[in-house]
Amino acid sequence: MGRLDSTAVVVTGAGSGIGRAFVNGFAREGAKVGVLDLDSRAAESVVAEITAAGGSALALSADVTDRDAIRAEFTRFHEWAGSFDVLFNNAGFNKPMPFLDVTEDNWNAILRVNSWAVLMCTQEAAKFMIPQGHGKIVNTASVAGRQGYPDFTPYSASKFAVNAITQATARELAKHGITCNSFSPGVVVTPLWDTLDKDLMEMGATSKPKESIDSFSADIIIGHPAEPEELVGTALYLASHDSDYLTGQTIMIDGGKVLL
């Protein structure tokens, strides 16, 4: 018996990085997983990994800011899985800019994906969860949602917003048996950091490859940046009945980078 037997879980941004590790971990514990990603080929590749290992998964593809597309894919998932028990709002991105150079376009693009989409996807998932009388929403925040970084100003704002949305969701949906929590990773070795590394070098914030991740990892008291698999245990807790009495909270999973 797995911890998530027959649990129907959708993870956005699941084609790589943290999301990919999560859906693989959930499937190993018996969940029916919806692998949602903007890149349909990435989603299909992850589904192939899961099914080859004996798990149950469905590839979903949508822009998380497109309500009609999200509604259609959530409906397809619900029809396939027979329920919709857990949503992980994990999709997100960052495009660093020096504080004094941040543009309105940069701000709007990041906030739309990292914050607006969290609220909108939650609204759409809730339409399936409310009639069931239960559900879990889990949002990917960040250490940048606890303290601001000047080269990541819009990203930091977007992740502060995720924690606010988490609390508002918890208060609104508790009466329907739905909980909502977020978790805050620190530095995680994923393709996102590879892109950030290049962007920070191009804008002159760093001078050599890997300097950014080494610099951001320097104050992690456990002593190293996380691999995605190191976050799976916390994700399983948040997706399972073990966390039924937890709501409106943000869990730091950052190796001790930020101590509150």
Secondary structure, DSSP 4 states (H G I P E B T S, - for coil): --TTTT-EEEEETTTSHHHHHHHHHHHHTT-EEEEE-SSHHHHHHHHHHHHHTT-EEEEE---TT-HHHHHHHHHHHHHHHS---EEEE---------GGG--HHHHHHHHIIIIIHHHHHHHHHHHHHHHHT-EEEEEE--GGGTS--GGGHHHHHHHHHHHHHHHHHHHHHGGGTEEEEEEEE-SB-SHHHHHHHHHHHHTTS-SSTTHHHHHHHTT-TTSSPBPGGGGHHHHHHHHSGGGTT--S-EEEESTTSS--
